[in-house]
Amino acid sequence: MYAPDLATNYLGLKLSSPLIVGASPFCDNIDSASRLADAGASAIIMRSLFEEQIDYEQKALSYLLDTPAESFAEATSYFPAFSEYQLAPDYYLKQIALLKKTLRIPVIASLNGHRPGGWTDYAVKMEQAGADAIELNLYQLITDPAQSGDEIEADMLQTVREVAGSVKIPVAVKLSAFHTAPAQFALALEHAGAKGIVLFNRFYQPDFNLDELDVQPSLRLSDSTELLLRLRWLAVLSPHVKGSLSCTGGVHTKEDAIKALLAGADTVQLVSVLLKHGPGIMGLLREGLRVWMAEHDYRDVTQLRGALNLKRCPDPAAHERANYIRILQSWRI
Ligand SMILES: Cc1cc2nc3c(=O)[nH]c(=O)nc-3n(C[C@H](O)[C@H](O)[C@H](O)COP(=O)(O)O)c2cc1C
């Protein structure tokens, strides 16, 4: 049996394996980040610093310095109060420095917003604080009937240009699954400066509370069924993108991780599985990947990556539609 090489390249960073910790609260605490690194995580992504949080701080500052012409309280009334965010912007930068001092694995900072603006200056501060890369999360839910898809994507691309153009460290973009033409948009993101694409954000879908007749936001951890959407798009995008691809959402077992790599991911991000089982699962998944690769004669991750993508499929759209029709037609009553 071989001793397979798990090393991978992500955003130009050399990682000891494709298994990394996705954006989450683990980096809030140096001990929990260290435990994950000791258990075999090859990189770690911090929770996000939000556009709204940075804007709020900047507006609060100018409110104190100048006489305000307008109140910003109304615009921010839906959002958490400044003190409710777990990491204040200046604390976030200190935490990057502390993590870098303690950990021997790359630390990726996360910026979360979608409109061009002053908040993107934080990319430079993150770089100066020592971050090895930035994950820019473009999460948003579009509800305005007057806004077109083109306008929204133009804003997103400009935001990527601002962030990627201001730093030397690589920038990955974390996307939601609901773009009309994700393949075209992925290439446009690369053109705007993104060195990697992270598939996909999960929407934290609110439920209705029938006793209170109110909306109840809920955070449900993922399960493996959520991986399928990611597999599809990794397989579609991986023959086309030049940069890195990372899978986030629904990776819970070694089989899930292997499927993501076969579909074309360079790295596989873990969050829910770590929250459910603790850092020890990281080591088990890493060992599981190594053993599976040895048993299936894969010497390194490069051989595995993208082996099941749609590169050799002459018409992926027709292939998908044919499978869709076949599945619907296979049911007989
Ligand atoms: C408690 C919690 C906090 C999270 N915080 C962030 C965040 O700050 N920024 C971000 O981009 N994603 C955040 N995520 C999303 C995860 O990074 C990840 O994309 C998502 O959980 C899907 O991966 P999973 O199936 O491995 O959980 C968070 C997820 C959880 C469960």
The ligand as an SDF file (V2000), in Angstrom:
LIG
                    3D

 31 33  0  0  0  0  0  0  0  0999 V2000
  -22.3290   28.6180   14.0610 C   0  0  0  0  0  0  0  0  0  0  0  0
  -21.9180   28.9460   12.6570 C   0  0  0  0  0  0  0  0  0  0  0  0
  -21.3020   30.1600   12.4010 C   0  0  0  0  0  0  0  0  0  0  0  0
  -20.9160   30.4840   11.0980 C   0  0  0  0  0  0  0  0  0  0  0  0
  -20.3190   31.6900   10.8590 N   0  0  0  0  0  0  0  0  0  0  0  0
  -19.9540   32.0080    9.5890 C   0  0  0  0  0  0  0  0  0  0  0  0
  -19.3240   33.2410    9.3120 C   0  0  0  0  0  0  0  0  0  0  0  0
  -19.0990   34.0700   10.1870 O   0  0  0  0  0  0  0  0  0  0  0  0
  -18.9920   33.5050    8.0200 N   0  0  0  0  0  0  0  0  0  0  0  0
  -19.2200   32.6230    7.0020 C   0  0  0  0  0  0  0  0  0  0  0  0
  -18.8680   32.8900    5.8510 O   0  0  0  0  0  0  0  0  0  0  0  0
  -19.8180   31.4350    7.2500 N   0  0  0  0  0  0  0  0  0  0  0  0
  -20.1910   31.1200    8.5020 C   0  0  0  0  0  0  0  0  0  0  0  0
  -20.7980   29.9260    8.7450 N   0  0  0  0  0  0  0  0  0  0  0  0
  -21.0570   29.0170    7.5910 C   0  0  0  0  0  0  0  0  0  0  0  0
  -19.9730   27.9490    7.4980 C   0  0  0  0  0  0  0  0  0  0  0  0
  -18.7030   28.5190    7.2190 O   0  0  0  0  0  0  0  0  0  0  0  0
  -20.2800   26.9180    6.4150 C   0  0  0  0  0  0  0  0  0  0  0  0
  -20.2410   27.5250    5.1340 O   0  0  0  0  0  0  0  0  0  0  0  0
  -21.6360   26.2560    6.5860 C   0  0  0  0  0  0  0  0  0  0  0  0
  -21.8650   25.9120    7.9370 O   0  0  0  0  0  0  0  0  0  0  0  0
  -21.7290   24.9990    5.7260 C   0  0  0  0  0  0  0  0  0  0  0  0
  -20.7400   24.0680    6.0870 O   0  0  0  0  0  0  0  0  0  0  0  0
  -21.0520   22.7900    7.0250 P   0  0  0  0  0  0  0  0  0  0  0  0
  -22.0480   21.9670    6.3230 O   0  0  0  0  0  0  0  0  0  0  0  0
  -19.7020   22.1150    7.1670 O   0  0  0  0  0  0  0  0  0  0  0  0
  -21.5650   23.3090    8.3190 O   0  0  0  0  0  0  0  0  0  0  0  0
  -21.1710   29.5740   10.0400 C   0  0  0  0  0  0  0  0  0  0  0  0
  -21.7840   28.3560   10.3160 C   0  0  0  0  0  0  0  0  0  0  0  0
  -22.1590   28.0310   11.6070 C   0  0  0  0  0  0  0  0  0  0  0  0
  -22.8090   26.7110   11.8560 C   0  0  0  0  0  0  0  0  0  0  0  0
  1  2  1  0
  2  3  1  0
  2 30  2  0
  3  4  2  0
  4  5  1  0
  4 28  1  0
  5  6  2  0
  6  7  1  0
  6 13  1  0
  7  8  2  0
  7  9  1  0
  9 10  1  0
 10 11  2  0
 10 12  1  0
 12 13  2  0
 13 14  1  0
 14 15  1  0
 14 28  1  0
 15 16  1  0
 16 17  1  0
 16 18  1  0
 18 19  1  0
 18 20  1  0
 20 21  1  0
 20 22  1  0
 22 23  1  0
 23 24  1  0
 24 25  2  0
 24 26  1  0
 24 27  1  0
 28 29  2  0
 29 30  1  0
 30 31  1  0
M  END
$$$$
